Amino acid sequence: MNDNNTLTAAFSEIGKEHGYTSVTAEFSEFKEFKAKWRRSMGWIEFEVSDYLKDAPEDALKGVAETIFSRITIRSENKYSDAMLEWMRADAFIEKNRPLYLKRAKNITRTHVGEHRNLEESYQRLIDIGLVTRDDNALLTWTKQPNVKRIGYCSPLMKVIMISSMLDNADIPEYVLDYVVYHELIHMDEGVGPFEQKHDANFRAKESMCPMLYEAVDWLKRSRLYL
């Protein structure tokens, strides 16, 4: 298991290639997989997700290269092949998802709600050919009814969280199915180093959803947002 010294060594090696003479890095207990940094002339300090504690050296250097490229040349490089291979392995989810779920306070950890079942929504999307089943996917309701963000996906942990605001028999079924599909697209697009984007490729996939416009209109009129 990596410690802060190992992490600093990996980041320092890459940092020198980008002009930083003093680099330190330490693991932090973030819920999401992310990094934070402070920097000035020639030095930089990182806080990095502790989900990386078991990462191999080439994966550590890969994520360091991605971050430094963004900092120094504003490049949105993808993660290295070594990093992606390690993060996409079943072993990563088996080890780290329980910790992620523990840190995600506002979830029920079940797809069964009072009125709606997220697994049934998932199956409907499978039945019409929009998605294929991912056995590692975990769909859960939130405990509190989020309004500003009614759906969220962690592609890394393969967890989809749907606001309990939609666990209501009066809400059209097609609205819930659209929200679940929207998040499944994010999960299918996989792990990226920066924020999830609704780019042209994403919108093309989303447009395949039956009653898309009706669902979007319903959400807008209800002031609910993805």
MDAnalysis code that builds the backbone (N, CA, C; Angstrom):
import MDAnalysis as mda
import numpy as np

u = mda.Universe.empty(678, n_residues=226, atom_resindex=np.repeat(np.arange(226), 3), trajectory=True)
u.add_TopologyAttr("name", ["N", "CA", "C"] * 226)
u.add_TopologyAttr("resid", np.arange(1, 227))
u.add_TopologyAttr("resname", ["MET", "ASN", "ASP", "ASN", "ASN", "THR", "LEU", "THR", "ALA", "ALA", "PHE", "SER", "GLU", "ILE", "GLY", "LYS", "GLU", "HIS", "GLY", "TYR", "THR", "SER", "VAL", "THR", "ALA", "GLU", "PHE", "SER", "GLU", "PHE", "LYS", "GLU", "PHE", "LYS", "ALA", "LYS", "TRP", "ARG", "ARG", "SER", "MET", "GLY", "TRP", "ILE", "GLU", "PHE", "GLU", "VAL", "SER", "ASP", "TYR", "LEU", "LYS", "ASP", "ALA", "PRO", "GLU", "ASP", "ALA", "LEU", "LYS", "GLY", "VAL", "ALA", "GLU", "THR", "ILE", "PHE", "SER", "ARG", "ILE", "THR", "ILE", "ARG", "SER", "GLU", "ASN", "LYS", "TYR", "SER", "ASP", "ALA", "MET", "LEU", "GLU", "TRP", "MET", "ARG", "ALA", "ASP", "ALA", "PHE", "ILE", "GLU", "LYS", "ASN", "ARG", "PRO", "LEU", "TYR", "LEU", "LYS", "ARG", "ALA", "LYS", "ASN", "ILE", "THR", "ARG", "THR", "HIS", "VAL", "GLY", "GLU", "HIS", "ARG", "ASN", "LEU", "GLU", "GLU", "SER", "TYR", "GLN", "ARG", "LEU", "ILE", "ASP", "ILE", "GLY", "LEU", "VAL", "THR", "ARG", "ASP", "ASP", "ASN", "ALA", "LEU", "LEU", "THR", "TRP", "THR", "LYS", "GLN", "PRO", "ASN", "VAL", "LYS", "ARG", "ILE", "GLY", "TYR", "CYS", "SER", "PRO", "LEU", "MET", "LYS", "VAL", "ILE", "MET", "ILE", "SER", "SER", "MET", "LEU", "ASP", "ASN", "ALA", "ASP", "ILE", "PRO", "GLU", "TYR", "VAL", "LEU", "ASP", "TYR", "VAL", "VAL", "TYR", "HIS", "GLU", "LEU", "ILE", "HIS", "MET", "ASP", "GLU", "GLY", "VAL", "GLY", "PRO", "PHE", "GLU", "GLN", "LYS", "HIS", "ASP", "ALA", "ASN", "PHE", "ARG", "ALA", "LYS", "GLU", "SER", "MET", "CYS", "PRO", "MET", "LEU", "TYR", "GLU", "ALA", "VAL", "ASP", "TRP", "LEU", "LYS", "ARG", "SER", "ARG", "LEU", "TYR", "LEU"])
u.atoms.positions = np.array([
    [0.851, -1.205, 0.000],
    [0.000, 0.000, 0.000],
    [0.882, 1.249, 0.000],
    [0.514, 2.210, -0.826],
    [1.291, 3.439, -0.928],
    [1.117, 4.324, 0.307],
    [2.191, 5.024, 0.668],
    [2.091, 6.038, 1.713],
    [2.350, 7.409, 1.084],
    [2.355, 8.449, 1.910],
    [2.537, 9.801, 1.390],
    [3.909, 9.992, 0.736],
    [4.912, 9.295, 1.226],
    [6.247, 9.406, 0.631],
    [6.267, 8.850, -0.796],
    [5.579, 7.715, -0.985],
    [5.503, 7.117, -2.323],
    [4.740, 8.033, -3.273],
    [3.655, 8.596, -2.770],
    [2.849, 9.509, -3.582],
    [3.655, 10.745, -3.957],
    [4.357, 11.312, -2.988],
    [5.178, 12.502, -3.252],
    [6.261, 12.204, -4.279],
    [6.883, 11.033, -4.175],
    [7.939, 10.671, -5.118],
    [7.413, 10.606, -6.546],
    [6.241, 9.999, -6.730],
    [5.647, 9.889, -8.065],
    [5.289, 11.259, -8.619],
    [4.653, 12.093, -7.785],
    [4.249, 13.425, -8.240],
    [5.456, 14.326, -8.464],
    [6.496, 14.147, -7.654],
    [7.704, 14.970, -7.811],
    [8.396, 14.684, -9.143],
    [8.466, 13.408, -9.502],
    [9.112, 13.046, -10.768],
    [8.412, 13.710, -11.952],
    [7.092, 13.678, -11.942],
    [6.334, 14.299, -13.034],
    [6.375, 15.819, -12.916],
    [6.322, 16.318, -11.680],
    [6.343, 17.764, -11.471],
    [7.602, 18.425, -11.997],
    [8.727, 17.765, -11.853],
    [9.991, 18.326, -12.352],
    [9.957, 18.501, -13.867],
    [9.273, 17.591, -14.550],
    [9.146, 17.697, -16.002],
    [8.307, 18.904, -16.405],
    [7.511, 19.402, -15.463],
    [6.657, 20.560, -15.734],
    [7.169, 21.829, -15.047],
    [8.398, 21.783, -14.548],
    [9.035, 22.983, -14.029],
    [8.878, 23.241, -12.547],
    [8.405, 22.263, -11.790],
    [8.241, 22.451, -10.341],
    [9.422, 21.819, -9.604],
    [10.079, 22.607, -8.796],
    [11.262, 22.132, -8.061],
    [10.909, 21.548, -6.703],
    [9.760, 21.909, -6.158],
    [9.334, 21.398, -4.859],
    [7.898, 20.888, -4.966],
    [7.734, 19.581, -4.792],
    [6.411, 18.961, -4.900],
    [6.177, 18.074, -3.687],
    [5.052, 18.255, -3.030],
    [4.645, 17.354, -1.949],
    [3.215, 16.902, -2.217],
    [2.896, 15.714, -1.747],
    [1.553, 15.172, -1.961],
    [1.182, 14.276, -0.790],
    [-0.072, 14.336, -0.411],
    [-0.554, 13.472, 0.668],
    [-1.957, 12.988, 0.345],
    [-2.295, 11.823, 0.882],
    [-3.619, 11.248, 0.672],
    [-4.648, 11.933, 1.576],
    [-5.846, 12.133, 1.036],
    [-6.944, 12.717, 1.807],
    [-8.206, 11.880, 1.622],
    [-9.070, 11.920, 2.604],
    [-10.280, 11.097, 2.599],
    [-11.430, 11.816, 1.900],
    [-11.272, 12.071, 0.618],
    [-12.341, 12.668, -0.173],
    [-13.390, 11.597, -0.494],
    [-14.653, 12.024, -0.570],
    [-15.677, 11.071, -1.014],
    [-15.476, 10.735, -2.483],
    [-15.299, 11.777, -3.313],
    [-15.094, 11.568, -4.741],
    [-13.607, 11.389, -5.030],
    [-13.325, 10.826, -6.179],
    [-11.953, 10.674, -6.630],
    [-11.495, 12.018, -7.197],
    [-10.612, 12.709, -6.494],
    [-10.212, 14.043, -6.937],
    [-8.883, 14.431, -6.306],
    [-8.380, 15.570, -6.742],
    [-7.150, 16.133, -6.175],
    [-7.338, 17.635, -6.010],
    [-6.710, 18.192, -4.987],
    [-6.681, 19.635, -4.755],
    [-5.228, 20.050, -4.658],
    [-4.943, 21.311, -4.972],
    [-3.560, 21.760, -4.896],
    [-3.455, 23.237, -4.570],
    [-2.309, 23.575, -4.002],
    [-1.898, 24.971, -3.781],
    [-0.531, 25.128, -4.410],
    [-0.280, 26.266, -5.037],
    [1.016, 26.426, -5.701],
    [1.443, 27.884, -5.733],
    [2.726, 28.051, -5.924],
    [3.321, 29.367, -6.131],
    [4.530, 29.149, -7.041],
    [5.463, 30.079, -7.045],
    [6.615, 29.991, -7.932],
    [7.492, 28.787, -7.591],
    [7.436, 27.746, -8.406],
    [8.331, 26.617, -8.254],
    [7.892, 25.533, -7.293],
    [6.850, 25.779, -6.485],
    [6.417, 24.737, -5.557],
    [4.916, 24.475, -5.696],
    [4.534, 23.277, -5.317],
    [3.124, 22.890, -5.371],
    [2.859, 21.804, -4.336],
    [1.709, 21.884, -3.685],
    [1.297, 20.909, -2.671],
    [-0.033, 20.287, -3.101],
    [-0.127, 18.974, -3.017],
    [-1.333, 18.254, -3.436],
    [-2.001, 17.530, -2.278],
    [-3.324, 17.476, -2.354],
    [-4.113, 16.518, -1.589],
    [-4.785, 15.631, -2.619],
    [-4.602, 14.329, -2.468],
    [-5.059, 13.385, -3.483],
    [-5.940, 12.322, -2.837],
    [-6.960, 11.904, -3.560],
    [-7.882, 10.889, -3.047],
    [-7.166, 9.646, -2.551],
    [-7.578, 9.167, -1.390],
    [-6.938, 7.970, -0.836],
    [-7.378, 6.688, -1.539],
    [-8.259, 6.786, -2.519],
    [-8.564, 5.611, -3.337],
    [-7.340, 5.176, -4.143],
    [-6.332, 6.035, -4.206],
    [-5.108, 5.728, -4.936],
    [-4.075, 4.963, -4.101],
    [-4.401, 4.656, -2.880],
    [-3.401, 4.037, -2.001],
    [-2.889, 2.697, -2.513],
    [-3.706, 1.993, -3.283],
    [-3.278, 0.699, -3.803],
    [-2.851, 0.770, -5.266],
    [-2.760, 1.962, -5.813],
    [-2.429, 2.103, -7.230],
    [-0.973, 1.733, -7.494],
    [-0.701, 1.073, -8.619],
    [0.691, 0.794, -8.980],
    [1.414, 2.088, -9.350],
    [2.736, 2.050, -9.350],
    [3.533, 3.263, -9.576],
    [3.215, 3.925, -10.910],
    [3.051, 3.121, -11.974],
    [2.785, 3.739, -13.275],
    [1.422, 4.414, -13.313],
    [0.471, 3.906, -12.520],
    [-0.834, 4.550, -12.440],
    [-0.745, 5.875, -11.682],
    [0.035, 5.905, -10.605],
    [0.245, 7.148, -9.861],
    [0.864, 8.214, -10.759],
    [1.859, 7.815, -11.516],
    [2.513, 8.772, -12.417],
    [1.558, 9.210, -13.529],
    [0.689, 8.298, -13.937],
    [-0.277, 8.640, -14.970],
    [-1.254, 9.707, -14.523],
    [-1.770, 9.585, -13.305],
    [-2.703, 10.600, -12.827],
    [-1.975, 11.910, -12.551],
    [-0.713, 11.819, -12.100],
    [0.085, 13.034, -11.889],
    [0.292, 13.773, -13.202],
    [0.579, 13.050, -14.270],
    [0.777, 13.669, -15.583],
    [-0.497, 14.370, -16.052],
    [-1.635, 13.735, -15.840],
    [-2.912, 14.340, -16.236],
    [-3.150, 15.653, -15.499],
    [-2.891, 15.651, -14.189],
    [-3.125, 16.848, -13.384],
    [-2.132, 17.949, -13.733],
    [-0.869, 17.617, -13.834],
    [0.130, 18.637, -14.159],
    [-0.097, 19.217, -15.555],
    [-0.547, 18.396, -16.499],
    [-0.830, 18.898, -17.840],
    [-1.949, 19.926, -17.807],
    [-2.926, 19.676, -16.956],
    [-4.021, 20.643, -16.856],
    [-3.543, 21.940, -16.211],
    [-2.700, 21.817, -15.194],
    [-2.225, 22.993, -14.472],
    [-1.315, 23.860, -15.342],
    [-0.405, 23.214, -16.041],
    [0.653, 23.976, -16.729],
    [0.318, 24.356, -18.159],
    [-0.380, 23.477, -18.866],
    [-0.669, 23.800, -20.271],
    [-2.158, 23.772, -20.587],
    [-2.983, 23.716, -19.560],
    [-4.436, 23.741, -19.711],
    [-4.938, 22.619, -20.614],
    [-4.271, 21.491, -20.571],
    [-4.652, 20.362, -21.395],
    [-5.571, 19.431, -20.616],
    [-6.653, 18.987, -21.245],
    [-7.566, 18.061, -20.596],
    [-7.252, 16.635, -21.049],
    [-6.010, 16.218, -20.779],
    [-5.588, 14.869, -21.132],
    [-6.427, 13.830, -20.402],
    [-6.628, 12.696, -21.055],
    [-7.271, 11.575, -20.396],
    [-6.269, 10.899, -19.476],
    [-6.794, 10.056, -18.584],
    [-5.895, 9.285, -17.748],
    [-5.087, 8.324, -18.623],
    [-3.930, 7.936, -18.125],
    [-3.075, 7.004, -18.850],
    [-3.746, 5.633, -18.931],
    [-3.273, 4.818, -19.878],
    [-3.810, 3.462, -20.020],
    [-3.608, 2.657, -18.736],
    [-2.456, 2.848, -18.093],
    [-2.182, 2.119, -16.849],
    [-3.165, 2.510, -15.760],
    [-3.477, 3.799, -15.685],
    [-4.425, 4.281, -14.684],
    [-5.824, 3.733, -14.946],
    [-6.249, 3.789, -16.206],
    [-7.589, 3.317, -16.553],
    [-7.727, 1.812, -16.335],
    [-6.708, 1.067, -16.696],
    [-6.755, -0.380, -16.507],
    [-6.910, -0.732, -15.036],
    [-6.215, -0.013, -14.177],
    [-6.290, -0.277, -12.743],
    [-7.653, 0.124, -12.180],
    [-8.171, 1.291, -12.593],
    [-9.434, 1.772, -12.041],
    [-10.632, 0.984, -12.539],
    [-10.539, 0.411, -13.740],
    [-11.666, -0.318, -14.318],
    [-11.741, -1.766, -13.864],
    [-10.754, -2.225, -13.145],
    [-10.725, -3.619, -12.695],
    [-11.787, -3.863, -11.624],
    [-12.381, -5.051, -11.653],
    [-13.380, -5.398, -10.637],
    [-12.814, -5.277, -9.230],
    [-11.529, -5.568, -9.079],
    [-10.904, -5.511, -7.757],
    [-10.941, -4.108, -7.175],
    [-10.855, -3.096, -8.044],
    [-10.908, -1.714, -7.553],
    [-12.266, -1.423, -6.920],
    [-13.332, -1.801, -7.609],
    [-14.679, -1.558, -7.086],
    [-14.907, -2.360, -5.804],
    [-14.487, -3.620, -5.808],
    [-14.688, -4.469, -4.628],
    [-14.031, -3.873, -3.390],
    [-12.865, -3.266, -3.568],
    [-12.138, -2.714, -2.431],
    [-12.636, -1.330, -2.029],
    [-12.910, -0.484, -3.021],
    [-13.144, 0.931, -2.728],
    [-14.608, 1.366, -2.663],
    [-15.495, 0.630, -3.321],
    [-16.889, 1.081, -3.292],
    [-17.508, 1.051, -1.891],
    [-17.230, 0.050, -1.063],
    [-17.790, 0.105, 0.299],
    [-17.390, 1.382, 1.042],
    [-16.149, 1.827, 0.854],
    [-15.702, 3.054, 1.494],
    [-16.420, 4.263, 0.903],
    [-16.594, 4.259, -0.420],
    [-17.318, 5.350, -1.091],
    [-18.746, 5.440, -0.556],
    [-19.417, 4.312, -0.443],
    [-20.802, 4.306, 0.032],
    [-20.891, 4.782, 1.487],
    [-19.894, 4.434, 2.268],
    [-19.860, 4.891, 3.658],
    [-19.739, 6.405, 3.721],
    [-18.980, 6.978, 2.808],
    [-18.786, 8.430, 2.790],
    [-19.961, 9.173, 2.161],
    [-20.752, 8.475, 1.373],
    [-21.922, 9.092, 0.735],
    [-23.084, 9.026, 1.730],
    [-23.235, 10.043, 2.527],
    [-24.179, 10.019, 3.649],
    [-25.643, 10.012, 3.216],
    [-25.947, 10.671, 2.088],
    [-27.343, 10.870, 1.719],
    [-27.846, 9.830, 0.727],
    [-27.580, 8.557, 0.985],
    [-28.109, 7.510, 0.118],
    [-28.685, 6.383, 0.953],
    [-29.678, 5.693, 0.384],
    [-30.324, 4.581, 1.086],
    [-29.596, 3.258, 0.859],
    [-28.764, 3.210, -0.193],
    [-28.046, 2.000, -0.603],
    [-28.971, 0.912, -1.106],
    [-30.160, 1.274, -1.547],
    [-31.091, 0.310, -2.121],
    [-31.837, 0.937, -3.293],
    [-32.171, 0.101, -4.280],
    [-32.928, 0.583, -5.434],
    [-34.426, 0.583, -5.164],
    [-34.823, 0.031, -4.024],
    [-36.244, -0.073, -3.690],
    [-36.687, 1.173, -2.924],
    [-37.650, 1.904, -3.507],
    [-38.198, 3.070, -2.834],
    [-39.577, 2.778, -2.276],
    [-40.239, 3.797, -1.802],
    [-41.590, 3.615, -1.268],
    [-42.592, 3.366, -2.384],
    [-42.377, 4.013, -3.539],
    [-43.328, 3.908, -4.643],
    [-42.700, 3.421, -5.939],
    [-41.405, 3.613, -6.099],
    [-40.726, 3.272, -7.348],
    [-39.523, 2.369, -7.065],
    [-39.180, 1.584, -8.069],
    [-38.045, 0.674, -7.963],
    [-37.075, 0.992, -9.103],
    [-35.875, 1.421, -8.768],
    [-34.899, 1.813, -9.788],
    [-34.456, 0.630, -10.647],
    [-34.471, -0.559, -10.080],
    [-34.124, -1.749, -10.856],
    [-35.142, -1.983, -11.968],
    [-36.402, -1.702, -11.698],
    [-37.441, -1.850, -12.717],
    [-37.233, -0.844, -13.846],
    [-36.836, 0.361, -13.484],
    [-36.538, 1.374, -14.492],
    [-35.356, 0.928, -15.350],
    [-34.308, 0.437, -14.703],
    [-33.124, -0.071, -15.400],
    [-33.523, -1.179, -16.380],
    [-34.369, -2.100, -15.921],
    [-34.780, -3.216, -16.759],
    [-35.600, -2.751, -17.961],
    [-36.436, -1.743, -17.767],
    [-37.217, -1.220, -18.902],
    [-36.285, -0.670, -19.981],
    [-35.238, 0.015, -19.565],
    [-34.270, 0.568, -20.511],
    [-33.514, -0.549, -21.235],
    [-33.246, -1.632, -20.528],
    [-32.600, -2.793, -21.145],
    [-33.536, -3.443, -22.155],
    [-34.798, -3.571, -21.774],
    [-35.777, -4.266, -22.617],
    [-35.996, -3.565, -23.952],
    [-35.878, -2.232, -23.978],
    [-36.076, -1.519, -25.238],
    [-34.767, -1.309, -25.991],
    [-33.679, -1.867, -25.457],
    [-32.410, -1.858, -26.167],
    [-31.575, -0.610, -26.013],
    [-31.901, 0.242, -25.064],
    [-31.124, 1.464, -24.879],
    [-29.798, 1.205, -24.173],
    [-29.784, 0.258, -23.266],
    [-28.567, -0.050, -22.500],
    [-28.429, -1.554, -22.358],
    [-27.229, -1.988, -22.009],
    [-27.000, -3.379, -21.623],
    [-26.654, -3.407, -20.145],
    [-26.968, -4.494, -19.517],
    [-26.763, -4.570, -18.065],
    [-25.288, -4.599, -17.701],
    [-24.941, -3.829, -16.701],
    [-23.617, -3.873, -16.083],
    [-23.805, -4.472, -14.700],
    [-23.293, -5.661, -14.496],
    [-23.504, -6.367, -13.221],
    [-22.883, -5.641, -12.039],
    [-21.942, -4.743, -12.312],
    [-21.319, -3.986, -11.223],
    [-22.081, -2.714, -10.858],
    [-23.067, -2.365, -11.657],
    [-23.796, -1.115, -11.407],
    [-24.627, -1.212, -10.130],
    [-24.637, -0.126, -9.371],
    [-25.449, -0.032, -8.158],
    [-26.302, 1.222, -8.257],
    [-27.613, 1.042, -8.219],
    [-28.547, 2.161, -8.270],
    [-29.165, 2.339, -6.893],
    [-29.216, 3.571, -6.424],
    [-29.740, 3.838, -5.085],
    [-30.510, 5.152, -5.051],
    [-31.483, 5.192, -4.176],
    [-32.203, 6.438, -3.909],
    [-31.422, 7.274, -2.901],
    [-31.656, 8.571, -2.925],
    [-31.123, 9.427, -1.870],
    [-32.073, 9.404, -0.677],
    [-31.534, 9.683, 0.486],
    [-32.377, 9.773, 1.678],
    [-33.199, 11.053, 1.656],
    [-32.532, 12.164, 1.386],
    [-33.195, 13.454, 1.314],
    [-33.499, 13.781, -0.148],
    [-34.632, 14.417, -0.411],
    [-35.044, 14.690, -1.794],
    [-34.280, 15.849, -2.432],
    [-33.171, 15.539, -3.081],
    [-32.420, 16.570, -3.795],
    [-33.282, 17.179, -4.893],
    [-33.187, 18.495, -5.037],
    [-33.943, 19.205, -6.065],
    [-33.014, 19.774, -7.125],
    [-31.901, 20.344, -6.687],
    [-30.991, 20.985, -7.631],
    [-30.232, 19.973, -8.482],
    [-30.121, 18.743, -7.999],
    [-29.451, 17.703, -8.776],
    [-30.158, 16.388, -8.489],
    [-31.084, 16.031, -9.363],
    [-31.935, 14.874, -9.078],
    [-31.298, 13.549, -9.498],
    [-30.173, 13.631, -10.208],
    [-29.459, 12.424, -10.575],
    [-27.964, 12.670, -10.530],
    [-27.221, 11.660, -10.083],
    [-25.765, 11.794, -10.031],
    [-25.150, 10.421, -10.280],
    [-24.012, 10.415, -10.966],
    [-23.333, 9.164, -11.251],
    [-21.860, 9.262, -10.906],
    [-21.341, 8.228, -10.278],
    [-19.898, 8.052, -10.122],
    [-19.484, 6.932, -11.061],
    [-18.987, 7.261, -12.279],
    [-18.556, 6.206, -13.196],
    [-17.454, 5.343, -12.597],
    [-16.612, 5.946, -11.763],
    [-15.506, 5.211, -11.157],
    [-16.015, 4.096, -10.257],
    [-16.987, 4.415, -9.402],
    [-17.518, 3.447, -8.454],
    [-18.741, 2.709, -8.995],
    [-19.202, 3.125, -10.174],
    [-20.392, 2.562, -10.811],
    [-21.603, 2.630, -9.878],
    [-21.795, 3.814, -9.325],
    [-22.927, 4.087, -8.442],
    [-23.765, 5.194, -9.056],
    [-25.058, 4.952, -9.166],
    [-25.998, 5.968, -9.651],
    [-26.953, 6.302, -8.517],
    [-27.055, 7.591, -8.219],
    [-27.899, 8.067, -7.130],
    [-29.033, 8.911, -7.689],
    [-30.261, 8.533, -7.384],
    [-31.436, 9.235, -7.879],
    [-32.183, 9.859, -6.702],
    [-32.547, 11.116, -6.870],
    [-33.228, 11.833, -5.792],
    [-34.548, 11.170, -5.424],
    [-34.784, 11.044, -4.133],
    [-36.049, 10.475, -3.662],
    [-37.225, 11.368, -4.015],
    [-36.944, 12.564, -4.529],
    [-38.003, 13.417, -5.058],
    [-38.789, 12.684, -6.151],
    [-38.125, 11.777, -6.867],
    [-38.774, 11.048, -7.961],
    [-39.419, 9.749, -7.500],
    [-39.286, 9.427, -6.227],
    [-39.918, 8.235, -5.674],
    [-41.364, 8.574, -5.300],
    [-42.130, 8.813, -6.349],
    [-43.489, 9.329, -6.173],
    [-44.370, 8.727, -7.261],
    [-45.460, 8.112, -6.868],
    [-46.341, 7.443, -7.829],
    [-46.981, 8.418, -8.809],
    [-47.030, 9.710, -8.462],
    [-47.653, 10.700, -9.346],
    [-46.712, 11.183, -10.445],
    [-45.433, 10.886, -10.319],
    [-44.466, 11.297, -11.346],
    [-44.472, 10.277, -12.476],
    [-44.595, 10.738, -13.722],
    [-44.646, 9.798, -14.846],
    [-43.451, 8.863, -14.870],
    [-43.726, 7.631, -15.213],
    [-42.672, 6.615, -15.281],
    [-41.580, 7.000, -16.272],
    [-41.991, 7.627, -17.383],
    [-41.006, 7.977, -18.410],
    [-40.033, 9.046, -17.927],
    [-40.424, 9.844, -16.954],
    [-39.521, 10.851, -16.396],
    [-38.408, 10.170, -15.605],
    [-38.795, 9.226, -14.750],
    [-37.789, 8.490, -13.975],
    [-36.859, 7.722, -14.911],
    [-37.427, 7.070, -15.924],
    [-36.600, 6.298, -16.851],
    [-35.602, 7.195, -17.571],
    [-36.011, 8.394, -17.938],
    [-35.096, 9.323, -18.599],
    [-33.948, 9.709, -17.665],
    [-34.252, 10.008, -16.416],
    [-33.214, 10.403, -15.461],
    [-32.225, 9.259, -15.251],
    [-32.736, 8.048, -15.091],
    [-31.861, 6.886, -14.920],
    [-30.999, 6.688, -16.170],
    [-31.604, 6.819, -17.355],
    [-30.854, 6.668, -18.600],
    [-29.754, 7.716, -18.723],
    [-30.079, 8.956, -18.367],
    [-29.097, 10.047, -18.401],
    [-27.853, 9.681, -17.586],
    [-28.074, 9.135, -16.398],
    [-26.946, 8.778, -15.544],
    [-26.230, 7.520, -16.036],
    [-26.960, 6.609, -16.638],
    [-26.336, 5.418, -17.205],
    [-25.415, 5.774, -18.369],
    [-25.760, 6.816, -19.113],
    [-24.863, 7.269, -20.185],
    [-23.548, 7.733, -19.582],
    [-23.626, 8.505, -18.501],
    [-22.399, 8.947, -17.826],
    [-21.571, 7.741, -17.375],
    [-22.244, 6.745, -16.815],
    [-21.518, 5.576, -16.340],
    [-20.871, 4.838, -17.503],
    [-21.592, 4.726, -18.611],
    [-21.068, 4.029, -19.782],
    [-19.879, 4.763, -20.392],
    [-19.890, 6.098, -20.320],
    [-18.776, 6.860, -20.882],
    [-17.504, 6.674, -20.068],
    [-17.652, 6.251, -18.833],
    [-16.500, 5.854, -18.044],
    [-15.808, 6.973, -17.301],
    [-14.681, 6.611, -16.743],
    [-13.928, 7.492, -15.852],
    [-13.192, 8.556, -16.654],
    [-13.332, 9.799, -16.228],
    [-12.586, 10.896, -16.821],
    [-11.936, 11.724, -15.738],
    [-10.887, 12.462, -16.077],
    [-10.160, 13.212, -15.056],
    [-10.841, 14.490, -14.600],
    [-11.842, 14.940, -15.351],
    [-12.467, 16.210, -15.006],
    [-13.983, 16.044, -14.949],
    [-14.693, 17.138, -14.872],
    [-16.135, 17.069, -14.678],
    [-16.829, 16.376, -15.856],
    [-17.929, 15.689, -15.548],
    [-18.717, 15.069, -16.589],
    [-19.282, 16.149, -17.520],
    [-19.308, 15.848, -18.815],
    [-19.752, 16.836, -19.786],
    [-20.948, 16.322, -20.572],
    [-21.814, 17.258, -20.920],
    [-22.933, 16.953, -21.796],
    [-22.570, 17.449, -23.192],
    [-21.595, 16.766, -23.801],
    [-21.111, 17.206, -25.104],
    [-21.989, 16.626, -26.214],
    [-21.567, 16.836, -27.473],
    [-22.373, 16.395, -28.613],
    [-22.557, 14.882, -28.609],
    [-21.520, 14.146, -28.222],
    [-21.615, 12.692, -28.181],
    [-22.626, 12.247, -27.123],
    [-22.590, 12.912, -25.963],
    [-23.541, 12.594, -24.897],
    [-24.967, 12.877, -25.354],
    [-25.181, 14.049, -25.963],
    [-26.528, 14.441, -26.390],
    [-27.049, 13.517, -27.485],
    [-26.151, 13.007, -28.332],
    [-26.574, 12.075, -29.377],
    [-27.125, 10.793, -28.758],
    [-26.450, 10.294, -27.725],
    [-26.927, 9.101, -27.035],
    [-28.238, 9.392, -26.309],
    [-28.298, 10.545, -25.683],
    [-29.485, 10.911, -24.917],
    [-30.714, 11.029, -25.816],
    [-30.500, 11.482, -27.053],
    [-31.613, 11.699, -27.977],
    [-32.335, 10.405, -28.337],
    [-31.727, 9.266, -28.047],
    [-32.332, 7.977, -28.347],
    [-33.415, 7.602, -27.339],
    [-33.514, 8.353, -26.270],
    [-34.473, 8.039, -25.207],
    [-35.895, 8.363, -25.657],
    [-36.804, 7.405, -25.599],
    [-38.202, 7.696, -25.938],
    [-38.780, 8.764, -25.003],
    [-39.583, 9.628, -25.545],
    [-40.244, 10.690, -24.784],
    [-39.234, 11.596, -24.089],
    [-38.074, 11.754, -24.729],
    [-37.037, 12.631, -24.179],
    [-37.566, 14.038, -23.943],
    [-38.163, 14.614, -24.956],
    [-38.582, 16.014, -24.856],
    [-39.699, 16.190, -23.840],
    [-40.591, 15.199, -23.764],
    [-41.647, 15.268, -22.765],
    [-41.074, 15.200, -21.347],
    [-40.066, 14.335, -21.168],
    [-39.455, 14.209, -19.849],
    [-38.701, 15.473, -19.463],
    [-37.928, 16.022, -20.396],
    [-37.184, 17.254, -20.125],
    [-38.151, 18.390, -19.815],
    [-39.231, 18.484, -20.585],
    [-40.220, 19.535, -20.349],
    [-40.866, 19.377, -18.974],
    [-41.169, 18.144, -18.599],
    [-41.787, 17.901, -17.291],
    [-40.851, 18.349, -16.170],
    [-39.575, 18.017, -16.298],
    [-38.606, 18.405, -15.279],
    [-38.457, 19.920, -15.197],
    [-38.419, 20.575, -16.348],
    [-38.292, 22.028, -16.359],
    [-39.487, 22.684, -15.691],
    [-40.681, 22.217, -16.008],
    [-41.893, 22.791, -15.397],
    [-41.930, 22.543, -13.891],
    [-41.300, 21.450, -13.473],
    [-41.264, 21.119, -12.038],
    [-40.056, 21.713, -11.334],
    [-39.213, 22.420, -12.102],
    [-37.991, 23.044, -11.574],
    [-37.077, 22.012, -10.914],
    [-36.896, 20.916, -11.614],
    [-35.971, 19.868, -11.195],
    [-34.865, 19.780, -12.218],
    [-33.652, 19.533, -11.755],
    [-32.498, 19.680, -12.637],
    [-31.549, 18.490, -12.542],
    [-30.954, 18.163, -13.704],
    [-29.921, 17.129, -13.773],
    [-28.561, 17.789, -13.814],
])
